[in-house]
Amino acid sequence: MRQIKLLWEPHPDSKLQLAWSLTQLGLLIFPLIPSLGAVSFIIASVETWRRQYRTILNRLLNWGFAFLSILLIATTVLANDKIIAFLGLFNFLPFFLFFAAFGILIQTTTQLRQLSWILAIGSIPVVIIGIGHMFLAWSTSKFWEVIVGWKLQEEINPTTGMSSLMMNSNLLAAYLLIVFVLGLGLWIENWQETNRVEKKLKNTKFTIPFYPTPLFFLTLILVGNFVALILTHSRNGWGNAILICIAYAFYQSWYLMVSGVIAVTANVMMAARAPLPIAELFRKVIPKFFWIRFLDYLPGVTNRTNQWKFAWSLTVQRPWNGWGLRNFSPIFEAQTHHWLGHPHNLFLMLSAETGLPTTILFCSLLAWLFVGGVRLLQNPKYLQDKDKLIFFSYLLTFIVWIIFNTVDVTIFDFRLNTLIWLIQAAIYGVIYNYNPQLKKIIF
């Protein structure tokens, strides 16, 4: 049985051990105390850059993000409001440096497992705080907000979406999805190993006393995360959770489970979207809590379809350089008299704010990374069978982030933005370490 070596997992390169230990510690405390976690990440990044800057500068994808940085700075110079565009750069440029460092620091699938375990364990207080906030009316003081950097939202109860220590329920759903994907990958891996051990001991005289195994512990964590995800009331979160279950079922060839998940989803959608006489039949079986969330009540300009149309109209007006980062909100408010933080689509937002060339380059770099990951997963020469599932879970997390950001935007939350760049860096680092032939071809 694989053991959890929390915070003491050695790094394959002893020179990077300090940076790796700080990364593990920072990731554990990051959801609860973002400032301390960020300090750990910064020190780990600086240490990695100090020791491995030549290797970092030799990687082609890092040069791609460097060129993207230049384009983003150029769009800021030409922005409608240069000050807020400049502030918008901090949602991108520091994370490109972060990505470059952690693409070196994270090298093995053992490290991927360790990061998944830490994320799963770190989610426990997030779920507990969310439940206490929603059902027990927990609150925080102003002093608490100053110390840890977050507060519990007011007027949260069982009829509203759980937000826990995030700014809103959709951001909590995005965080829970990351943990759910990686945790489910660990759970399947441990479940398979437990079955193998039981089969070996089946015909022996030995009996194993019950004790809290990693599988048991993971089960509790996943159940808690899944319940919290439901309580967020996030349609985006629910939809992605369904896709996660289907993806794992396909990967494991559990086709009966695929049919079951699709059938349940179809029943919920029929209760919500079918013509009323048919919908009423399904509503007798499907609880209102689920199907009512798929009825869109947003009127006028606040409807997401209209937000996307508005963002595209801005792109058409300035296709080359856009209006500047963070400029969507003031332009939208000036023309519609409604404030909107973003157009609920990361890629339309980027096209409106930075222009099509910059957006296409950004998407191309992400696609480049994903294709490299898929090729590694498909090539039996480099990645062993026992390591494929954990690597698949990181690729699936990447896909879920892309899908989530087609109907929402998560980059404005520092914790979520950091986590997704850490996951992308982990994919990149493993590609380099396990597939030297592939990196010569496309990286």
N, C-alpha and C positions, 0 to 999 in steps of 0.2 A: 504494500500500500504506500503510495507516495505520501511523504510527510510534508507538513507546512513548516518551512524554515523562515518564518517571517523576520525580515530585517537582517538576517544573517546569511542569506544566500550569496555565495562568493561570486565575484565577477571573473570571467575567463582571463582577463588581463588585470594582473595585480595592480598595475599603475592606475587603473580606473576604479579601484575598489571604493575609495572615498566617495567619488561621484555617484557610484551605484548605491552605496549605503544611504547617502543623502536622498537619492531619488526614492528609494523604498520608504524611508521615514516620511519624506514630504508627501508622497502619495497617500499614505495612511491618514495623515492629519489634514490633508488638503480640503476635503468637503466640509469639515467642521471648523477648522481655523485656516482659512485660505491664505492669510498673510504669512504665517509661519511656513506653510507648505510651499508658497511661492519663493520664500527665501531659500529653502532647501533646493528647489529646482534651479534657481538662479546660480547658486554656488556650484551645483553639479554641472550646469551648462558651462560656466566660466572655467571650471577645472578641466572639463572635457576639451573645450576649445584650446586651452593652454597646452595640453599634452598632445592633442591630435589635430592641430590646425592644418598641417600639411595634408593629411588624409581627407579632412573635410573639404579643403579647397580643390582637391583632385576629383571630387565627385560631380558628375555632370548635372545631376538633378539639382544640386545646390546652386549651381550657376544659373539654372533655369529660374529658381526662386530669387536669385540676385537680380536677374534681368526684370523679373516681375516687380521687384521692389522699385527699380528705376522708373518703370511705367507708372506705378502707383504714385510716386513722388511727382512725376510729370503731370498727372491728372490733378494733383493737389495744387500745383502752381497755376493751373488753368481753371480751377474750381470756381463755382458761383460764389460760395462763401469759403474763403481759403482757411479761415481759422478752424471751423468745425471739420473741414476736410483734413487738416493737419492732425487734429485729435483723432480722426478716424484711422490714421496710419497705425496707431498703437494697437489696433485690433488685428494687424497683419505683420508688420515688420519685425517686432520682437519674437513673434512665433516662428518666423522663417529661421531666425538664428537658433531658436530652441529646437526646431526640427532638425537642423543640420547637426547640432551637438548630440541629440539623443539618437539620431540615426547611426552614430558611431558607438554610443554607450550601450545600446541594446543590440545584442548580437545573436542570441540563442533562443530556442523554444523554451528552454528551462526558465529563462528570464521572463518570457511571455506568461508562463504559468504563474510565476511569482507575482507579476503585476496583476494578473486576474484575481489571484487570491487576496491581494491587498485591497483591490477595488471592492471585492465582495465583502470583506470584513469591514472596510470603511463605510459601507452603505448601511450597516446596522444602526448606528445612531441617527442617520438621516431618516430612516423609516420610523424608528421609535419616536423621534421628535415630531414627525409628520402626524403620526397617530395621536400623540399627546396633544398636539396643537388642534387637531380637528375634533377630537372627541372629549378631551379633558380641559379645553380652553387654556392651554399653556400659552404664556406670553413672555416677552423679553423686555428688558429695560433699555433705556438709551445708553447707559453705561456698557451694557452687554454689546450693543451694536458697535460702539466705538472700539471695544476690545477685539471682537472677532470679525467684524465687518459685515454682519448680516443680522436681520431681525425677522421675527415671525409676523406675517401679515395679519392685519386686523380683520374681523368679521369673517373668519373661516369657521365652518361648521360642517356636519355631515352632509348638508345639501349642496355645498360648494366644492370646488376641486381642491384637493390637497396640494399645498405648495411647499410645506416643510420649511427648510432654510433657504429655498430658492426664491427668486423674485415673483414667480407665478407658477401655476400648475403645469403649463406646457414645458417650461424649463426643467421642472422636477421630472416630468415624464421623459425628457431627453436623457437626463442623468440616469434614471432607472433603466432605460433601454440599454445603455452602455453596459451597466452592471449585469443586466439580465442576459444579454448576449454572451458576454465573457463567462459569467457564472454558469450558464447552461452548458457551455462547452466543457468547463471543468466537471460539471455534474455527470455528463455523458461519459467522459473519460474515466472518472472514478467509478461509475456504475459498471462500465465494461470491465474494469480491472477487478472490482469486487466479484463479479460473476465468474471471472477466470479463477480467482482464488477459491471460491466456493466449489467450483467443479473439481479442482485438484484435491480438496479436502473431503469431498462427498463420500468417497469410499474408504476413508481412513477412520480410525477410532478416536481421533482428536475432536474435541468440541471447543469452540471459541466463545468465551463469555462476551456478553454484550458490553460495548463501550461506545462512547460518542465518536464514531468514525468520521473522516472527512466528508463522506457521502451524506451521512446524517446531518452534519453541520451545514453543508451546502444546500440540502433540501430545505432546511429551516430558512436560510437566507433567501433562497429563490421564492419560496412561498410568501415571505414577507415583502419582497420586492414586487411580486406579481400583484398582491393585494393592494399595495400602495399605488402601483401603476393604474389599477382599475379606479382607485379613489381619486386620482388626478382628474378624472372626467375628460381626459385628453383623447380626442378622436385620432389625432396623429399618433399618439402613443399606442392606443389600442390597435390601430391598423398595422403599425410596425411590429407589434408583439405577435400578431397573427402571421405576418410574413416571416418572422424569426422562427416560429414553430414549424411552418411549412418548409423553410430552408433546411433546418436541421433534420426534419423528417425525410426530405428528399436525399440529403447527404448520407443518412444512415439507411436509406431504402426502407423506411417505415411507411409504406404507401397507404396502409389502412389508417394511420394517424393523419396523413395528408387529406384523405377523403373526409375524415371526421371534422377536422378543422375547417375545411372548405364548406361542409354542410352546415355547421353552426354559424359560420360567417354569412352564408347565403340566407339563412333563416332570419338573422338579425337585420340584414339589408332589406329583405322582403317586408318585415314588420315596419321598417322606417320609410321605404321608398316605393313600395308597390301601390297600385291603385287602391283606394280606401277599402272597398269590400274585401279584397284579398289581404290587405295589410291587417285588417281587424282579426282575421283568422290567425295570423301569426302572432299578433299581439296578445292573444289568449295564452300563448306558451312562453313567449320571450318577455322577460321583465322590462317594464317601462324604463328603468334605469339605463338600459343599454340602447334600445332603439331610439329613444328620444334625442340622444346626443348626435344622431345622424340626420336630424332635421335642421336645416340652416335657417336661422332667424335673423341673420345680420342684414339690415336694410341698406339700400343706396350705396354710397361711396365706401362704406365700411365692409361691404361684401368683398371677400378675397378675390373673386374674379375681377371686380372693378379695380381693386388695388393693383392687380397684375397688369391690367390694361393700361392703367395710368403709368406704371413703371415702364412699360414697353413704349408708350408714347414719348416719354422722356428720352429713351434710348434712340428712337427714330429722329428726334430733334437734334441730338448730339451723339451720333454713333461712334465717333472716333475717340473722344476724350471724356465724354460724360459730363455730369454736373458737379462732380466732386464727392468724395466719401462723406457720408452722413448728411448729404444735402437733400436727400429724398424727403425727409420729414418736413423741413420748413417750406419746401416748394409745394408739397401736398397740402399743408395747412393753409398756405396763401391762396391756393386755388379752390379748395373745397371747404375751408373754415372748420376742418376736423383735424385734430392732431393724430398722427400715426407714427409709431416708432420705426417701422419698416414695412415693406410691402408683402411680408410673409412669403418670400421666396428669395433665397440668397442669391441665386444666379441672375434673376431679373433685377434685383437690387444692384448687383455689381455692374450689370450692363448699363443701367441708368446712371450710376454714379461714377463709373470708371471707363465706360465705353466698351465696344465689342472686342477690339484687339486685346485689351487687358483681360477681359472676362474669358475669352477663348484660350489665352495662354494659361490662366489659372486652372481652367477645366482640363486643359491638355496635360498639365503637370500632374494633376490628380489621376487622370486616366492612365498616364504613363506609369505611375506608381501601382495602380490597381492591376494593370495588365502584367506587370512584372510579378506581382504576387500570385496571380492566377497561373502563370507559367511555372512558377516554382511549385505550386501545389500540384500541378498536373505531371510534373517530371519526377519519376520514381528514383532517379539517379542521385538526387541531392537531399530530398526530405524523406525521412523514414516514416513508415506507416504510423508509428506511435506518436509522431509529432504533427501529423497532418491536421488532426481535429483541432488542436489548439491554434494552429495558424489559420485554419478556416474560420474560427471564431473571430479573429481579428479582421479578416477580410469582410466578414459579415457585418461586423460593427461599423466598418467603413461604409458599406453599402447603406446600412440603416441611417447613418448620419447624412448621407447624400439625399436619401428619400425624405427624411424628416425635414431637411432644409429646403425642399421644394414647396412646402406649405408653411414654413416657419423660418426663423433665423435665430441661430444659437450663438453666433460669434460675439454678441454683445455681453454675454455672461462669461466672465473671466475664467471661472472654474470649468465650464463646459468647453470653452475654446482651448484651454490648456490640455484637457483630457483627450480631445480629438487629435490635436497635433502630436501628443505623446503616442497615441495609437498608430497614427500614420508613420511616425518616426520608427516605431517598433517594427512595422511591416517592412519599411525600407532597410533597417539594419539587418533583419533576418535574411532578406533577399541577398544582400551583399555577402553575408557570412556563409550562406548555404549554397549559393549558386554563382560561383566565380565566372563561369562561362556566360551566364545570362547577363551579368553586369557588363561584360566586355561588349555585348551585342547592343543593348539598349540603354545602358546606364553609364 
